[in-house]
Each structure stands twice: as structure tokens, then as C-alpha cells.
Amino acid sequence: MIKQTLGRGFDRRSVLKGSAALLGAGVVTKVTGFPAIAQEKVTLRYLSTAVNQSPGIAAKASEDLGINIEYIAVTTDDVAKRVITQPNSFDLVDTEYFALPKLMPSGNIMGLDASKITNAGKIASVIREGKVAGKAIGLDGTAPAEVFYLPDEKATSFATEETGWITLIPTTYNADTLGIRPDLIDKPIDSWASLLDPDFKGKAAMLNIPSIGIMDAAMALEARGDITYGDKGNMTREEIDKTIAALIEAKRAGQFRAFWTDFNESVNLMASGEVVIQSMWSPAVTAVRTQGIECKYQPLKEGYRAWASGFGLPVAIADREKDAAYEFINWFLSGWAGAHLAKQGYYTAVLETTKEAMEPYEWAYWFEGAAAEQDILAPDGKLLEKAGAVRDGGSYDERMGAVACWNAVMDENIYMIRKWNEFIAA
């Protein structure tokens, strides 16, 4: 349990519990800078996609902090719409960094004060600097390092160097690739081009979120030698047209079994065997494996398409909720939540505290690419991998160090979405 010492014999929880009388008399008690929360728990309305919401984390936060997390689950696109059109409807948003060029001009997201975030200086270099183990990685698209800092709390554009104001505090990030059913595939898979391989006609699926799906398509088409992109995350209209034309051709030839938008759809498609290769997210691979079904997150020679999500605060947040949100963020970065998420295959903001909260054999498997010394269990306790298994793609440095591009919102986003919808309707 996280405790903040307050003199002899007291911790933050005991002070909060004992302050109801003061609050009833209209007195606000400050504890390490935060208002006392005693009459009733603060509720933080947490807006994100369903895949970013964890009942386990909500329960632990309630236990440790006395803060309720009320999840609001919407689609990736609807997170952005909600931020822009309903900024009073949430207290904490978990959104992807690629959405920030669209969100910040609205003026509805405030800069986060780094001085209030204990581990701000320990956030992973891949997020802050675009480097892994001191080496620069691919920055096509919207790399977090390019949109991480703001000039001030109310800024609507990004700073080009480190400041005391941060756009989003990272929650999770990963290097995405294709998911495959190795038990149903009789040939080696080592390239994104396999997504369009006619051998998998009617057995392939793609993610139907335009800004992400088109980048998976670009990775496949470039790997096949069809198109060479200037920036896969910021295509020209000509590049968009060529990409969509190639996708329509593949669709009409019967290549795709489905286009999914929900995490659970991707799990069901793969678990049922209807699909053997597809765009996939790490926790979906985990979900298939925990059913006892072979599923692999396949490393590919062209590298990974990366993404990162983070916490942001709306400018409309009330003071009490704002203080609670900072407290929750500090707790989130302190270790337990990071370890919980790492066991689903995610990477976390502060590697140091995550490592401290994991068993050495778990850290070695998930982050160092070592063979599991013991069985690897999912957060719910189900068997994920047997002793001796090695994580798909290897270590953190190997996987994040091989990032080729990042999820993005293109300058030609409106045009791209229109063309993508033509592909889906074709």
C-alpha cells in the first residue's frame, strides 16, 4: 500500500478517514498538497477505449487511495470526439499520443505540471526522446517525443524541447505487429507482406480504425515493393490513393475475412480459426493464449508499428478532482499498475518502478527476452506461457528498438478517412 508519512504514527489514509468532521464544518484540510477526501470518495470519470481499462487497477486504486475510477468506454475515434465536444464529461482521459495534434488546438486539454509528478524524470526515453538504449528509432507518424512537451499549461501547440509541462503521462505503449495462428499456417512468416499473401485468401483480417489500419496496409505494401512512402504516418494524397486502390483490389479478390474495430472481435476471429493472420493488439494475443490456443505476435523484418497512450486532464476539471487525478497518476507510476499491465504484454512509463513490483523471473521474461524460469501467468492468474518460453520478439530493447513508425493523424486525415471508407464499402 502506498502511504505518505505525516508525522509520528500517521499516514495519509488515517488522516483522510479522520477529517470528515472538519469537512462538515467547512474546513479543508491539506495533506501533502492534496485536499482531504473523507466524506465520500472522489470519483474520477476515466475516458478511454475498453482495452485501456482495467478493473484490477480500479480496485487497487480504490483500496490504496480511496479514489473511485468510473470507466467510460468508447471507441478510439470517439475518445477524440468526446474531448473536443464534451470536455466536461470526464476527469481523466487516456488517449493515444497520435491524437494530440487534433486535440490540443481545441484548448480542452491542459498541460500537466511535471513538478507534481514524482517520477516524471524517469519516464522511458523512447517516449521522451525517441531513443532506445541511446539509439534513435523510427519516427514516421506521430512519435510521442515530438508531442510530449508544451510551452505552458494552457498551450495549444507543442514545445520543441523539454519544459515543465507535459501533454500526456504515458500509461501503456507497445510495438505492434501481426498476430498469427502458427498451428494453422504451414509456411514461415517474416514480413508484413504476408498480410496480403494470396495463400491466406479469406483468412486475413485488418483493423478498421482508418488512421491505424492504413499504416498496417502501408507496412504491407511497402514490404511487398508496391509503394515507397515518404512518411507512412503522413501520406500525400497520391500515396493515399495508391494505398486504397491496392487494398480495394485485395478485398475484391477475397483476401479479407473481416475488418474489426473492437478488441474482442479480434480475439474471437483468431480463437475460432476464421482468421489466421491479422492486425492485432498485444492483450488480444494474450486473451487467445489464455484459452489454450496457439497465437503468436510475429516479429517481422521491416520492424514494428508503435503506439503509446497516456493520461491527460481536461481544462474543465474541478480542483478536487484535479488533485485526485495527480494523486492517481503518481500512484499509477509507482509500480503496481505498471507490473499489472506488463503481465498483459504492455510496456510501461517508468521501467524502474515496474521492475521493482515484478518477480525477477517475470521481469526477465517480459523485458529482457529471457526464457521463463517459471510458468508465466496472466493478471487473472491463468496460465499464459509454460516455463522455458521466450517472449515473441525478444527483449524490450529488441522490440522497441525495431520500431519503424508510430500511429498518427495525417495532414490529409479527412481525405484519408473518406478514401478508407470507400475501401470498406467496396
Order of alpha helices (4+ residues) and beta strands (2+ residues): alpha-alpha-beta-beta-beta-alpha-beta-alpha-beta-alpha-beta-beta-alpha-beta-beta-beta-beta-beta-beta-beta-alpha-alpha-beta-alpha-beta-alpha-beta-beta-alpha-alpha-alpha-alpha-beta-beta-alpha-beta-alpha
